[in-house]
Amino acid sequence: MPIKPSTGFCMVLTTCPNQQEADTHARAIIEKRLAACVQSSPIHSYYRWDGEVQSDPEVLLRIKTTDEHYQALEQYLKAEHSYDMPQVIQIPIENGLTEYLEWLRDETTVNGQ
């Protein structure tokens, strides 16, 4: 079945305080089939927290999944993340290489369901 634009795929962004935590989350997310792919990159974040401007190194996770898995992924991050309020942002994937999107769907499907 061909994939059509805007058919329920998304990328979720979150940040972690270090590579060790990023690796732990990435592996758990893939093992639980909450996503098909997680990419990590070192970044430097600037933000206001508790009324003061902060600046910290972080690791950005780009998580590719389906809209159907977003709520479970959000719940996982809320429960397991070390931050009191982790960044969890869903970005719709409006279109993509059909074969890649099929792979993404297949990798987030448990036992063919």
C-alpha positions in Angstrom: 0.0 0.0 0.0 1.6 3.3 -1.0 2.1 6.0 1.6 0.3 9.3 0.8 1.2 12.7 2.2 0.0 13.6 5.7 -0.9 10.1 6.6 0.2 10.0 10.2 4.0 10.2 10.5 5.9 12.6 12.7 9.2 13.6 14.2 9.4 14.2 17.9 12.1 16.4 19.4 13.5 16.2 22.9 16.7 17.2 24.6 18.8 15.4 27.1 21.5 16.7 29.5 24.2 14.3 28.3 25.0 11.6 25.7 24.5 8.7 28.2 20.9 9.7 29.0 20.3 10.3 25.2 21.6 6.8 24.4 19.5 5.2 27.2 16.3 6.9 25.8 17.1 6.1 22.2 17.6 2.4 22.8 14.5 2.1 25.0 12.4 4.0 22.5 13.5 1.6 19.7 13.2 -1.5 21.8 9.6 -0.6 22.8 8.9 0.1 19.1 7.7 3.6 20.0 9.8 4.8 17.0 11.7 3.5 14.1 14.7 5.8 14.3 16.3 8.1 16.8 19.1 10.4 15.9 21.2 12.3 18.4 23.3 15.4 18.0 25.2 17.6 20.5 23.8 21.1 20.7 24.0 24.2 23.0 20.7 25.5 24.4 19.9 29.0 25.6 16.6 29.4 27.5 14.9 31.2 30.4 14.3 29.0 33.5 13.2 30.2 36.9 13.5 33.8 35.7 17.1 33.6 34.6 18.7 33.1 31.2 20.5 29.7 31.2 23.0 28.2 28.7 23.8 24.5 28.7 25.2 21.8 26.4 22.5 19.2 25.6 21.9 16.3 23.2 19.0 16.7 20.8 17.0 13.6 19.9 15.1 13.5 16.6 12.6 10.7 16.9 10.8 9.4 13.8 7.5 7.7 14.6 3.8 7.5 13.7 1.1 9.8 15.1 -0.4 6.7 16.6 2.6 6.2 18.8 3.0 9.9 19.9 1.0 9.6 23.1 2.9 6.5 24.3 6.2 8.2 23.4 5.2 11.4 25.3 4.2 9.3 28.4 7.5 7.4 28.2 9.5 10.7 28.1 7.5 12.3 30.9 8.0 9.2 33.1 11.7 8.4 32.3 13.3 11.7 31.5 15.6 13.3 34.1 14.2 16.8 33.4 11.2 18.0 35.5 9.6 19.3 32.2 11.3 17.8 29.2 10.9 19.3 25.7 8.5 17.1 23.8 7.6 18.6 20.5 5.7 16.8 17.7 6.4 17.9 14.1 4.2 16.4 11.3 5.9 14.6 8.4 3.9 15.7 5.5 5.6 13.7 2.9 8.7 11.5 2.4 10.2 8.7 0.4 7.6 6.0 0.2 10.0 3.2 1.0 11.3 5.0 4.1 7.8 5.7 5.4 6.8 2.1 4.9 9.9 1.0 6.8 9.0 3.5 9.6 5.5 2.1 9.8 6.8 -1.5 9.8 9.4 -0.9 12.5 6.7 0.6 14.9 4.4 -2.3 14.3 4.4 -5.1 16.8 3.8 -8.6 15.4 2.4 -7.3 12.2 -0.4 -5.3 13.9 
